[in-house]
Amino acid sequence: MMALLMLLTGLVLLAAGVILLVLEEAVGRREGGREFRGGFVVVVGPIPIVVGSDEETGKTLVILAIALSLVALALFLVPLILG
């Protein structure tokens, strides 16, 4: 049951991310020229590796990586606590 819930949560978050990217791209095209800023997070075990095109993007990704790690920890601990 928990695995199905986690799978569905992941799929919903993935779909929401794709929708946000499409909407952001549509708005950006109307505004004209803009610069590319991006980055990525690779989680190896408990250690997130963050790469960003600029400092602001890197800081944002670090915050998101910490939040993701806390959510993963909470999802891991909930079954242990509820027992």
JOUR-V307391 format. One record per residue. SS is DSSP state (helix for helix, strand for strand, loop for the rest). PHI is phi in radians with two decimals (* if undefined). BURIAL is b if it has 9 or more other ideal C-beta (glycine too) atoms within 8 Angstrom, else e. Layout:
BEGIN
ss->SS phi->PHI burial->BURIAL
ss->SS phi->PHI burial->BURIAL
END
This chain:
BEGIN
ss->loop phi->* burial->e
ss->helix phi->-1.15 burial->e
ss->helix phi->-1.12 burial->e
ss->helix phi->-1.14 burial->e
ss->helix phi->-1.08 burial->e
ss->helix phi->-1.15 burial->b
ss->helix phi->-1.10 burial->e
ss->helix phi->-1.13 burial->e
ss->helix phi->-1.08 burial->e
ss->helix phi->-1.09 burial->e
ss->helix phi->-1.15 burial->e
ss->helix phi->-1.13 burial->e
ss->helix phi->-1.13 burial->e
ss->helix phi->-1.11 burial->e
ss->helix phi->-1.10 burial->e
ss->helix phi->-1.10 burial->e
ss->helix phi->-1.12 burial->e
ss->helix phi->-1.12 burial->e
ss->helix phi->-1.09 burial->e
ss->helix phi->-1.10 burial->e
ss->helix phi->-1.11 burial->e
ss->helix phi->-1.12 burial->e
ss->helix phi->-1.11 burial->e
ss->helix phi->-1.12 burial->e
ss->helix phi->-1.17 burial->e
ss->helix phi->-1.13 burial->e
ss->helix phi->-1.18 burial->e
ss->helix phi->-1.12 burial->e
ss->helix phi->-1.17 burial->e
ss->helix phi->-1.22 burial->e
ss->helix phi->-1.36 burial->e
ss->loop phi->1.75 burial->e
ss->loop phi->-1.11 burial->e
ss->loop phi->-2.64 burial->e
ss->loop phi->-1.62 burial->e
ss->loop phi->-1.50 burial->e
ss->loop phi->-2.33 burial->b
ss->loop phi->-2.85 burial->e
ss->strand phi->3.10 burial->b
ss->strand phi->-2.69 burial->e
ss->strand phi->-2.19 burial->b
ss->strand phi->-2.01 burial->e
ss->strand phi->-1.76 burial->b
ss->strand phi->-1.90 burial->e
ss->loop phi->1.11 burial->e
ss->loop phi->-1.57 burial->e
ss->strand phi->-1.86 burial->e
ss->strand phi->-1.48 burial->b
ss->strand phi->-1.88 burial->e
ss->strand phi->-1.97 burial->b
ss->strand phi->-2.27 burial->b
ss->strand phi->-2.33 burial->b
ss->loop phi->-1.32 burial->e
ss->loop phi->-2.58 burial->e
ss->helix phi->-1.15 burial->e
ss->helix phi->-1.11 burial->e
ss->helix phi->-1.12 burial->b
ss->helix phi->-1.06 burial->b
ss->helix phi->-1.10 burial->b
ss->helix phi->-1.08 burial->b
ss->helix phi->-1.19 burial->b
ss->helix phi->-1.11 burial->b
ss->helix phi->-1.08 burial->e
ss->helix phi->-1.14 burial->b
ss->helix phi->-1.14 burial->b
ss->helix phi->-1.13 burial->b
ss->helix phi->-1.08 burial->e
ss->helix phi->-1.10 burial->b
ss->helix phi->-1.13 burial->b
ss->helix phi->-1.18 burial->e
ss->helix phi->-1.13 burial->e
ss->helix phi->-1.09 burial->e
ss->helix phi->-1.10 burial->e
ss->helix phi->-1.10 burial->e
ss->helix phi->-1.15 burial->e
ss->helix phi->-1.29 burial->e
ss->helix phi->-1.43 burial->e
ss->helix phi->-0.99 burial->b
ss->helix phi->-1.11 burial->e
ss->helix phi->-1.20 burial->e
ss->helix phi->-1.28 burial->e
ss->helix phi->-1.31 burial->e
ss->loop phi->1.08 burial->e
END
